[in-house]
């Protein structure tokens, strides 16, 4: 006896869960294929489980409600954004997690450690879970989970044991994506390069960016970047992250999928992007025209003491183009900064775009963490995006 996965999918849609982000799992294959095929669902095929959690968080910030589809083998990859993004910022996401290595069930030996830890990890994070079984009233369980998420502003989880869903056929008649459909172009555009003057500071860059785009929405990466962004007090349109290093692009992607009417900026750092380069592939594949990715590169991990990053060996602009970004440019020098921002204006609406900006190591004085709590930041930002709706 098994449970019909379509019942779960229909229950999710019925409760307004229409933003999905996931990483492949054979146990959840039915749900992933249904999400890919549904005209009612916006599905983000994430490069890693944490990216899926961050994208679902962005969906909520833009006024939606997101679910994450993943196998428990990758649950460790999701712990960081769950613990430093969803929980402190009070961002509800629904985790739908397969259960490989369930204690007492036959499985591959490498699944057992995480299988034994799965329920305990959710318990440690104070995330309520429900294990689906053949006799589960799916409509009630999903309704209860969503009601909890909306009321408490916290994540919830549904655990799907191996064998609960009957095995079915894969995607039939779908062309190989590299051979048909969106094939790799024979010639990619070359990165644009602007170089004039001495290196600016991050403060110079943010001042120029704010002067050019005073009313646009932005997600900034953790560390001194977000400390400096938050010092400007624009919490109704700036989301300064205080954790989840590397996941700012994924949050912005989730926002851009819902809020397509205006630009969504990512104010990223070299070390943060290196940590999660897979986001370039995800963004390049989904190609949100309104996403603008600014990588501020000082070659160091500034807020942890100035340790060197490997950014001198990375061509961020070329990597973005190779991953499907529509355009990418590098900006070196204070006098070239205006050229880079002019280029962004010229290319507006043709995104995703990436502008790599080299800056020096100087830091503004007195960069404290945001004075608002994470949940207050999330409230203000979501209200700004949705016109006041929470």
BELRARA-V315149 format. One record per residue. N is the residue number from 1. OMEGA is omega in whole degrees, -180 to 180 (* if undefined). BURIAL is + if it has 24 or more other C-alpha atoms within 12 Angstrom, else -. D_FIRST is the distance of its C-alpha to the first C-alpha in Angstrom with 1 decimal. Layout:
# BELRARA-V315149
N OMEGA BURIAL D_FIRST
N OMEGA BURIAL D_FIRST
This chain:
# BELRARA-V315149
1 -177 - 0.0
2 179 - 3.8
3 179 + 7.2
4 -179 + 9.8
5 179 + 12.7
6 177 + 15.2
7 179 + 14.7
8 -179 + 16.0
9 180 + 18.7
10 179 + 19.9
11 178 + 20.1
12 179 + 22.2
13 -179 + 24.5
14 178 - 24.8
15 175 + 26.1
16 177 + 28.6
17 -174 + 27.0
18 173 + 28.3
19 -177 + 29.7
20 171 + 27.4
21 -174 + 28.4
22 174 + 26.4
23 -172 + 26.5
24 177 + 24.2
25 -178 + 20.9
26 -180 + 18.4
27 -180 + 15.5
28 -174 + 16.9
29 -179 + 18.1
30 -178 + 16.6
31 -179 + 18.4
32 178 + 21.6
33 179 + 21.8
34 179 + 21.4
35 179 + 24.1
36 -173 + 26.3
37 -172 - 26.2
38 175 - 26.5
39 -180 - 30.0
40 -172 - 29.2
41 171 + 28.4
42 -174 + 30.9
43 176 + 29.2
44 176 + 31.2
45 -172 + 30.2
46 180 + 31.6
47 -179 + 33.2
48 -173 + 32.0
49 179 + 29.8
50 177 + 32.9
51 178 + 34.1
52 178 + 30.9
53 -180 + 31.5
54 179 + 35.1
55 177 + 34.5
56 176 + 32.1
57 176 + 34.9
58 177 + 37.4
59 178 + 35.2
60 180 + 35.5
61 180 + 39.2
62 174 + 39.7
63 180 + 38.1
64 176 + 34.5
65 -171 + 31.3
66 175 + 29.4
67 178 + 26.1
68 178 + 25.8
69 -176 + 22.9
70 173 + 23.2
71 -177 + 21.8
72 175 + 22.9
73 -180 + 25.0
74 -177 + 27.4
75 177 + 27.3
76 178 + 30.8
77 -178 + 32.1
78 -176 + 31.1
79 -177 + 32.7
80 179 + 36.2
81 175 + 35.8
82 -174 + 33.5
83 -176 + 36.2
84 178 + 39.3
85 -173 + 38.4
86 -175 + 35.6
87 -179 + 36.3
88 180 + 40.2
89 -179 + 40.4
90 178 + 37.8
91 -178 + 35.8
92 169 + 32.3
93 178 + 29.5
94 179 + 25.8
95 175 + 24.3
96 -165 + 20.8
97 176 + 20.3
98 -176 + 17.7
99 172 + 17.6
100 179 + 18.7
101 177 + 20.0
102 -179 + 18.1
103 180 - 20.0
104 180 - 18.6
105 -180 - 16.2
106 -178 - 17.5
107 176 - 19.0
108 -172 - 22.4
109 -178 - 25.3
110 177 - 26.7
111 -172 + 23.6
112 -179 - 24.0
113 179 + 27.1
114 176 + 25.8
115 179 + 22.3
116 -175 - 24.3
117 -170 - 26.4
118 -178 + 24.1
119 -179 + 23.8
120 178 - 27.4
121 177 + 28.7
122 179 + 27.4
123 179 - 28.8
124 180 - 32.1
125 -180 + 32.3
126 176 - 31.6
127 -179 + 28.7
128 -177 + 26.2
129 171 + 22.5
130 178 + 19.2
131 180 + 16.1
132 176 + 13.1
133 -176 + 9.9
134 -177 - 6.8
135 -178 - 9.4
136 171 - 12.2
137 -170 - 14.8
138 -180 + 15.4
139 -178 - 18.7
140 -178 - 20.1
141 179 + 19.3
142 179 + 20.8
143 179 + 23.7
144 -179 + 24.5
145 -179 + 24.5
146 178 + 26.8
147 177 + 29.0
148 -179 - 29.5
149 -178 + 30.3
150 -177 + 32.8
151 -173 - 34.4
152 -177 - 34.7
153 179 + 35.0
154 174 + 32.8
155 172 + 29.7
156 -175 + 26.2
157 169 + 23.1
158 -178 + 19.3
159 -176 + 17.6
160 180 + 14.5
161 175 + 13.0
162 177 + 12.6
163 180 + 9.2
164 176 + 8.1
165 178 + 9.0
166 178 - 8.4
167 179 - 11.9
168 -180 - 14.3
169 175 - 18.0
170 180 - 20.6
171 -176 - 23.5
172 175 - 25.0
173 180 - 28.7
174 -178 - 29.6
175 174 - 33.0
176 -170 - 33.7
177 180 - 35.1
178 -177 - 38.1
179 179 - 39.1
180 -179 - 38.6
181 -175 - 38.6
182 -179 - 40.2
183 178 - 41.9
184 -179 - 44.1
185 -179 - 47.6
186 179 - 50.4
187 177 - 52.5
188 175 - 51.5
189 178 - 54.0
190 176 - 56.0
191 174 + 56.0
192 -179 + 58.9
193 176 + 61.2
194 -177 + 63.6
195 178 - 66.0
196 173 - 69.0
197 178 - 70.4
198 -179 - 69.4
199 174 + 65.8
200 171 + 64.9
201 174 + 63.2
202 178 + 59.8
203 177 + 61.8
204 -179 + 63.7
205 -178 + 60.6
206 178 + 58.9
207 179 - 62.2
208 -180 - 62.4
209 180 + 58.8
210 178 + 59.1
211 -178 - 62.3
212 -173 - 60.7
213 -174 + 57.4
214 -173 - 58.1
215 -176 - 55.4
216 179 + 52.5
217 -179 + 49.2
218 171 + 48.6
219 -178 + 46.2
220 -176 + 48.3
221 -177 + 47.2
222 179 + 47.5
223 -177 + 50.8
224 177 + 54.3
225 -178 + 53.2
226 176 + 51.4
227 -179 + 54.1
228 177 + 56.7
229 -177 + 54.6
230 180 + 54.0
231 179 + 57.7
232 171 + 58.3
233 -176 - 56.4
234 -173 + 54.5
235 177 + 51.2
236 178 + 50.4
237 177 + 50.0
238 180 + 49.8
239 -179 + 46.8
240 -180 + 48.2
241 177 + 45.4
242 179 + 46.1
243 176 + 43.3
244 -176 + 40.5
245 179 + 43.1
246 -174 + 42.4
247 177 + 40.0
248 179 + 42.6
249 -179 + 42.0
250 176 + 38.3
251 180 + 39.0
252 177 + 41.6
253 178 + 39.2
254 178 + 36.8
255 -176 + 39.8
256 179 + 41.2
257 180 + 38.0
258 -177 + 38.4
259 -176 + 42.2
260 -173 - 43.5
261 -176 - 46.9
262 -178 + 48.8
263 170 + 49.1
264 -178 + 46.8
265 166 + 48.6
266 174 + 47.4
267 -168 + 50.1
268 176 + 48.9
269 -178 + 50.5
270 -179 + 51.0
271 -180 + 49.3
272 -179 + 46.3
273 177 + 45.7
274 -180 + 46.1
275 -174 + 43.3
276 -179 + 40.9
277 179 + 42.2
278 179 + 38.8
279 176 + 39.2
280 -180 + 42.0
281 -180 + 39.5
282 180 + 37.0
283 179 + 39.9
284 -180 + 41.5
285 -178 + 38.4
286 170 + 37.8
287 175 + 41.5
288 -174 + 42.2
289 -175 + 45.7
290 -178 + 46.7
291 179 + 45.8
292 -172 + 48.9
293 178 + 48.5
294 -179 + 51.6
295 -178 + 51.7
296 -167 + 54.5
297 173 + 55.5
298 176 + 57.9
299 -178 + 56.7
300 167 + 55.9
301 -166 + 53.4
302 -170 + 55.9
303 178 + 54.4
304 175 - 53.6
305 175 - 57.2
306 176 - 57.8
307 -177 - 56.2
308 169 - 56.3
309 179 - 53.4
310 -175 - 53.1
311 177 + 53.6
312 -180 - 56.9
313 -175 - 54.9
314 174 - 52.4
315 -175 + 53.2
316 -179 + 51.0
317 179 + 52.2
318 179 + 51.6
319 179 + 48.1
320 179 + 47.2
321 179 + 48.6
322 -180 + 46.7
323 175 + 43.5
324 174 + 44.2
325 -178 + 46.3
326 -180 + 48.7
327 179 + 51.7
328 -178 + 52.8
329 174 + 56.1
330 -176 + 57.8
331 -177 + 60.5
332 179 + 63.1
333 -179 + 66.0
334 -179 + 66.8
335 179 - 68.7
336 -177 + 65.7
337 178 + 63.4
338 178 + 64.6
339 180 + 64.1
340 179 + 60.5
341 174 + 59.8
342 179 - 61.8
343 177 + 59.5
344 179 + 56.4
345 -179 - 58.1
346 -177 - 58.9
347 -175 + 55.3
348 179 + 53.7
349 -179 - 50.8
350 -174 - 50.2
351 7 + 47.9
352 -180 + 46.3
353 175 + 49.6
354 174 + 50.5
355 178 + 53.9
356 -177 + 54.7
357 176 + 57.6
358 178 + 59.5
359 178 + 60.9
360 -174 + 63.1
361 -178 + 62.1
362 -179 - 64.0
363 174 + 62.2
364 -180 - 63.2
365 171 - 64.5
366 180 - 62.6
367 179 - 59.1
368 174 - 57.1
369 -179 + 53.4
370 -180 + 52.7
371 175 - 54.0
372 175 + 51.1
373 178 - 47.9
374 -179 + 44.9
375 176 + 43.3
376 176 - 46.6
377 -180 + 46.8
378 178 + 43.3
379 -176 + 44.2
380 -179 + 47.5
381 180 + 46.1
382 177 + 43.2
383 177 + 45.7
384 180 + 48.0
385 -172 + 45.4
386 -178 + 44.1
387 175 - 47.4
388 -179 - 46.8
389 176 - 43.2
390 * + 41.1
